[in-house]
């Protein structure tokens, strides 16, 4: 009886693995600072590498690793120069988010809307040079990502993707005595390749 149970268990596990679906992809697009962060940073770009594992037919879990880079806001330089008579020579802001993802895909047609939630660590760094003085700092903060978009199947195992992502974090950048959170609205375009085995 024990042998029969083990055989049945191996069969079920083997069937699950044989029907598992892995996918991976990349996406890129503009990263727009939101809220108070837009006083510091201008529109930049974002790049994300993603992996997904289908735990149910329409439910994926996975991992995202990204990179977001922004320069300074146009008004930041003019305010420093006109109000304080200080020259801003450099301002760079970057974020490397590493997040776990849950994603639900609606339907099974060629065009499939999806919604997702991410949670993880955001590695934030900034460099600001004012006149001859330069300040660099980095921190690790908690952040989330709320995503909505569509997948469109262009081949048996290949999708193109368009998505909108809102990514707020906890306080990450020190400006004077104040901590500013890094918050982006990202518009992403990319591809996702599905591997069935």
PyMOL commands that set and color helices and strands:
alter all, ss='L'
color gray80, all
select helices_A, chain A and resi 2-18+35-39+74-83
alter helices_A, ss='H'
color red, helices_A
select strands_A, chain A and resi 21-33+44-56+59-70+88-105+111-130+133-155+158-167+171-175+178-181+184-196
alter strands_A, ss='S'
color yellow, strands_A
deselect
rebuild
show_as cartoon
